[in-house]
Structure formats: C-alpha cells, structure tokens
Amino acid sequence: MNGQPVHRIAERIVERLLTAEEAGQILGLKTSTVRRLTYTRELPCVHPTGRRAVRYKLSDLEALLRMRSQPARASER
C-alpha cells in the first residue's frame, strides 16, 4: 500500500462515534452543555440508529477545538 500499517488505514476509514459524555470530556464541557449545543444545532452530530441515538464524530470535535483555539481576527477597516 502506501507504507502505512493496515490498521492505521482502517482507523481513518471507520471513525469511532462518541457519546455525549465522551464529547464533553474532549471539549471540556458538561454533558448537559453538549446536549444543549446539539439541540440548538451548534454542535454537529450523527444519528447512527435512528432519531434518538446521538453520537459525535471525533473529527468534528477536533475541528471545533481547532476553531476555538484560533484567535479571532479583527475586522479590517
């Protein structure tokens, strides 16, 4: 292949979905805050088995953390 072990390639293909509790731990938020952000659609989520089950992609959470860690740009005048 491209020199990477097969298990590393498989990790990229099948992304682990996280619970609200796990997402909260990664983001440094309470579980209730994660659920509120999900309800208001400020936090992307997936429904793997129907409407009630809610899970979060690690890549989405990492992207959110990257956005939060970048300083806000001052508007140009």
ZITA-V774584 format. One record per residue. N is the residue number from 1. RES is the residue in one small letter. PHI is phi as a letter, one per 40 degrees, with the letter a starting at -180 (NA if undefined). OMEGA is omega as a letter, one per 30 degrees, with the letter a starting at -180 (NA if undefined). D_LAST is the distance of its C-alpha to the last C-alpha in whole Angstrom. Layout:
{{N/RES/PHI/OMEGA/D_LAST} {N/RES/PHI/OMEGA/D_LAST}}
//
This chain:
{{1/m/NA/a/51} {2/n/b/l/48} {3/g/g/l/49} {4/q/c/l/48} {5/p/c/a/51} {6/v/d/a/51} {7/h/c/l/50} {8/r/c/l/47} {9/i/c/a/46} {10/a/c/l/48} {11/e/c/a/45} {12/r/c/a/42} {13/i/c/a/44} {14/v/b/a/45} {15/e/c/l/43} {16/r/c/l/44} {17/l/c/a/43} {18/l/b/l/42} {19/t/c/l/43} {20/a/c/l/41} {21/e/c/l/43} {22/e/c/l/42} {23/a/c/l/38} {24/g/c/l/38} {25/q/c/a/39} {26/i/c/a/37} {27/l/c/a/34} {28/g/g/a/35} {29/l/b/l/35} {30/k/c/l/38} {31/t/d/l/40} {32/s/c/l/40} {33/t/c/l/36} {34/v/d/a/36} {35/r/c/l/38} {36/r/c/l/36} {37/l/c/l/33} {38/t/c/a/35} {39/y/c/a/36} {40/t/c/l/33} {41/r/g/l/32} {42/e/c/l/29} {43/l/b/a/32} {44/p/c/l/33} {45/c/a/l/37} {46/v/b/l/40} {47/h/b/a/43} {48/p/c/a/46} {49/t/b/a/49} {50/g/h/a/48} {51/r/c/a/46} {52/r/c/a/47} {53/a/c/a/46} {54/v/b/l/43} {55/r/b/a/42} {56/y/b/l/39} {57/k/c/l/38} {58/l/d/a/37} {59/s/c/l/35} {60/d/c/l/33} {61/l/c/l/33} {62/e/c/l/32} {63/a/c/l/29} {64/l/c/l/28} {65/l/c/l/28} {66/r/c/l/26} {67/m/c/a/23} {68/r/c/a/24} {69/s/c/l/24} {70/q/c/l/21} {71/p/c/l/18} {72/a/c/a/15} {73/r/c/l/12} {74/a/c/l/9} {75/s/c/a/6} {76/e/c/a/4} {77/r/c/NA/0}}
//
